[in-house]
Amino acid sequence: MNKCLIWGTGKKAEQNFKKYLLASLDKYVEIIGFIDNDPEKYNECFHGIKIYKPSDIGELDYHFIDIWVIKEYEEIKSQIYVMDIPNKRIASIFQYFIQKVINRYIYTSDDEIKSFLSIMKQKNELCVYAYTPANKEEIREAYYDQEEELYYVWFEGKRLYLARNYGFTVNNGKKYVSNLWQEQDLNSPHLYEENEIIVKEGDVLVDVGVREGNFSLHNIDKVKKLYLIECDLNWMEALKATFKPYSDKVIFCNQYISAYDTATTTTLNTLVQEPVDFLKMDIEGEEINALIGSDKMFAASENIKCSICCYHRHDDENKIKKILQQYGLKTSTSRGYMLFIYDDEVWKEPELRRGVVRGKK
């Protein structure tokens, strides 16, 4: 069994150690110690495993070191380089999980799965997405708006404001945003619009799970009316700034969308009292409950098209298809697959999932 040292004992290490156990990687590699630069942690334990100071590394019997930090990653790599530790001894413990994913689908005949695995294997890193982008993603500089007291970036000629707690990339004192439109690349498994499933001129668009609002902002000039539903108040503040120029056709809602009306939730049946032309939904695994509470809305919407995320939970693709078909829609899925590593069940049993179920009456 290979032996590994982990550099870091903070939040990232907590998250990764949980994944290490969920994936049963202790069958393949043993963590023999943690390394930390904080003298107060020396000779303490992290999840029952001893914490060492960096100068102890030379005395330890290990095969490779993995770095489990976020902001200090490059600094620690430089520190390791100064210690004359060869680059080949810096590796990811999750290479063993990558192999588990590959083994799970080793006999697949699905060419899209084969493509995903080939790209992930080539990169030798865990990928939520593994596809060849059709377009190069822009890196956008963020600017501060004194009046709104929020940062924004330019998106298709419009200001798109960002939440106060947004994780910017900082370089030379400037803030940047990347991958803002990556999910909507033409080759992305997360693509909402394709072929007949598109937002058209004069549509009523319902966007459930808006986050930064790029999809709605992309379509704002087309639509007759827009429902923006986002329960994160940090994002709702930014959305109200982004869509202020379009306030005459935007309805904001910061409630959770579910199957029933309660003190903390509402249904689309209750919220939307008119026919809908396009429904987009991305709400962290609550899509099925939200669809159950949308039967009247679907019945009243003769020309409805929809794109519903299905990657958050096991078998949501089939469950969502079944509900939409019961509502009289023909269904299909986006191309490609995702490895949704933010679901604990994926660590227990590796699974590639489709990104979006599309429907059309």
Secondary structure, 3 states (H helix, E strand, C coil): CEEEEEECCCHHHHHHHHHHHHCCHHHCEEEEEEECCCHHHCCCEECCEEEECHHHHHHCCCCEEEECCCCCHHHHHHHHHHCCCCHHHECCCCHHHHHHHHHHCCCCCCHHHHHHHHHHHHHCCCCCECCCCCCCCCEEECEEECCCCEEEEEECCEEEECCCCCCCEEECCEEEEECCCHHHCCCCCCCCCECCECCCCCCEEEEECCCCCHHHHHHCCCCCEEEEECCCHHHHHHHHHHCHHHHHHEEEECCEECCCCCCCEECHHHHCCCCCCEEEECCCCCHHHHHHCCHHHHHHCCCCEEEEECCCCCCHHHHHHHHHHHCCCEEEECCCCECCCCCHHHHHCCCCECCEEEEEC
